[in-house]
């Protein structure tokens, strides 16, 4: 059976720092695999947050692109408290694109975090979105 996982490619040697930040935000956050290059950057890492496996590494090759809001990690939170905690942490030092508010489908926020990764956070989804 095929599998699919988000893969985050960091350019500034921030993969391990970001992974540690993300796994610390979620109750089920865990680093599963972490392999360093001889230079100390992340060659390959796998972690889980919110029940999702995510891969990441520090790109050894500079490139002209970075993360884009066109692709984001969508998190449905179990409580308003969790939503507000995640929003505060992920938007701090980042770029909020849609501040935490009610946009007609319940509390929701859309932000790029301090590493440029985009996150959509919702308290609950309307039935037609499930």
Backbone torsions as a table, in degrees:
resi	resn	phi	psi	omega
1	UNK	NA	137.6	177.6
2	UNK	-75.7	153.4	174.6
3	UNK	-129.9	161.2	177.9
4	UNK	-140.2	135.3	178.7
5	UNK	-136.7	141.9	171.0
6	UNK	-60.8	146.1	179.6
7	UNK	-129.9	118.2	-178.2
8	UNK	-102.9	120.6	-178.8
9	UNK	-106.6	110.0	-179.1
10	UNK	-94.5	145.4	-177.6
11	UNK	-106.3	-18.0	-171.7
12	UNK	-109.9	23.9	179.8
13	UNK	69.9	27.4	-175.0
14	UNK	-103.1	4.7	-174.1
15	UNK	-58.4	-49.7	-177.6
16	UNK	-66.4	-41.8	177.9
17	UNK	-60.7	-45.6	179.8
18	UNK	-64.5	-45.1	-179.9
19	UNK	-60.3	-42.6	178.2
20	UNK	-64.3	-41.2	177.1
21	UNK	-61.0	-50.2	-178.0
22	UNK	-63.5	-46.3	-177.8
23	UNK	-67.3	-25.1	176.5
24	UNK	-76.7	-18.8	-179.1
25	UNK	-82.5	-27.8	-173.5
26	UNK	-109.3	138.9	-178.0
27	UNK	-58.0	-33.7	-179.5
28	UNK	-96.0	8.8	-178.2
29	UNK	-60.1	131.5	-178.2
30	UNK	-155.5	136.5	172.4
31	UNK	-85.1	122.3	-178.6
32	UNK	-96.1	-39.3	-178.2
33	UNK	-142.5	136.8	175.9
34	UNK	-147.1	113.0	179.6
35	UNK	-121.8	126.1	178.9
36	UNK	-98.1	153.4	170.3
37	UNK	-78.0	168.0	174.8
38	UNK	-58.0	-26.7	179.5
39	UNK	-80.7	-9.4	177.0
40	UNK	98.4	0.1	176.4
41	UNK	-84.2	170.6	-178.7
42	UNK	-83.2	117.7	176.5
43	UNK	-83.4	-37.0	179.4
44	UNK	-164.0	134.4	176.3
45	UNK	-145.7	148.4	174.9
46	UNK	-133.0	134.1	177.5
47	UNK	-141.8	165.4	176.2
48	UNK	-121.1	141.3	170.5
49	UNK	-146.1	138.0	178.5
50	UNK	50.6	39.7	177.7
51	UNK	75.9	6.7	-176.8
52	UNK	-114.9	130.0	171.7
53	UNK	-77.9	138.3	178.3
54	UNK	-134.8	137.9	175.0
55	UNK	-103.1	151.8	174.3
56	UNK	-155.4	162.9	173.1
57	UNK	-163.6	168.1	173.9
58	UNK	-95.6	116.5	-177.6
59	UNK	-63.7	126.1	177.1
60	UNK	-78.3	-12.2	-178.0
61	UNK	-112.2	122.9	175.2
62	UNK	-65.5	143.0	178.2
63	UNK	-141.3	164.8	-171.8
64	UNK	-84.6	-2.1	-179.1
65	UNK	-116.9	165.4	176.3
66	UNK	-142.4	-163.4	178.8
67	UNK	-67.3	151.0	179.8
68	UNK	-129.9	146.6	177.0
69	UNK	-67.6	-10.4	178.1
70	UNK	-64.4	-18.6	175.0
71	UNK	-128.0	127.1	-177.0
72	UNK	-140.3	164.4	174.9
73	UNK	-97.7	121.5	-175.9
74	UNK	-101.3	123.2	-178.3
75	UNK	-119.9	124.9	172.3
76	UNK	-97.5	116.5	-175.0
77	UNK	-88.0	150.4	-179.3
78	UNK	-81.4	-21.1	-177.0
79	UNK	-148.8	159.7	176.2
80	UNK	-61.5	-37.4	179.5
81	UNK	-60.8	-45.8	178.5
82	UNK	-63.7	-43.7	178.9
83	UNK	-56.9	-48.5	-178.4
84	UNK	-67.5	-37.1	177.9
85	UNK	-63.9	-48.3	179.6
86	UNK	-64.2	-42.2	179.4
87	UNK	-59.3	-48.6	-178.5
88	UNK	-59.5	-45.7	-176.9
89	UNK	-70.3	-45.4	-175.1
90	UNK	-75.1	-29.4	-179.8
91	UNK	-85.5	-19.0	179.9
92	UNK	-63.2	119.9	-178.7
93	UNK	77.6	2.8	-179.5
94	UNK	-106.1	-154.6	-178.1
95	UNK	-130.2	94.3	176.8
96	UNK	-63.9	131.2	179.9
97	UNK	-104.6	-34.4	173.2
98	UNK	-136.3	102.6	-177.6
99	UNK	-56.3	154.1	179.4
100	UNK	-58.0	117.7	-174.9
101	UNK	-164.7	178.0	174.3
102	UNK	-101.7	113.5	-177.6
103	UNK	-101.7	24.7	178.9
104	UNK	96.6	-4.1	178.3
105	UNK	-133.8	23.2	178.5
106	UNK	102.7	171.5	-179.6
107	UNK	-57.9	133.6	-174.1
108	UNK	-155.9	146.7	172.8
109	UNK	-147.6	150.7	-178.3
110	UNK	-134.6	119.6	-176.7
111	UNK	-144.6	150.9	165.6
112	UNK	-95.0	134.5	-179.4
113	UNK	-81.7	-176.5	-176.9
114	UNK	-62.9	-15.6	178.8
115	UNK	-98.3	-4.9	179.9
116	UNK	95.5	-1.5	178.7
117	UNK	-78.8	132.4	-178.2
118	UNK	-90.7	139.2	-179.0
119	UNK	-130.7	135.6	169.0
120	UNK	-111.3	128.2	-177.5
121	UNK	-121.3	129.8	179.8
122	UNK	-135.1	150.1	176.8
123	UNK	-77.3	-46.8	175.5
124	UNK	-156.6	155.9	-177.9
125	UNK	-98.8	145.4	172.0
126	UNK	-60.6	150.6	-177.3
127	UNK	-53.3	-36.4	-177.7
128	UNK	-71.4	-11.3	178.8
129	UNK	-95.5	-10.7	-175.4
130	UNK	-80.1	NA	NA
